[in-house]
């Protein structure tokens, strides 16, 4: 079975400083991995997606994530946080012919 | 494409009443998913359909919940009778496939049961 663990329920950074949101996954198969973002009172939106091509994946709004098979990790990073990045972020793993499995989310706060 | 459309966006009802939530998926997507999101339990998959057929409803909390997909462009999630603990945001999502395919989410319906 597939699962993801988001290691932090809440991360707080200052505007202009780097962002790191951590995610570990477990999968019996070569996984596809995703990061979704949910802004307040909005639906979920895809940030980026890994599907066994390049291990460093670039997404929207300057975010990127690196797939590390040896560490079973897929951490999300951004060099410089902006106030508009404040949101809930979900790490997601694919199953084999099963729906996506969502992590519990990490709330990112950005301090001015 | 307009994306996934959900209605209503907000619903306030009294305990015991029937509630129907509606979803129009993106045209051409074969899969449709219903989720519930609460602070306590996070995002939960309730049920999903493939080509209008329910594939897995193991996430439906109890018999008060039912979902249908009469055609490729419409699905409903019904709660009868509703209870205060059903208060949550309900999301519909659609996808061209399951495993490696992105799910596209609607804006959600915020349900409050008094």
Interface residues (C-beta under 8 A of the other chain):
Chain A: X32 X34 X42 X43 X44 X45 X46 X49 X51 X90 X94 X95 X96 X97 X98 X99 X100 X102 X104 X105
Chain B: X4 X31 X33 X42 X43 X45 X48 X56 X91 X93 X98 X99 X100 X102 X103 X104 X105 X106 X107 X108
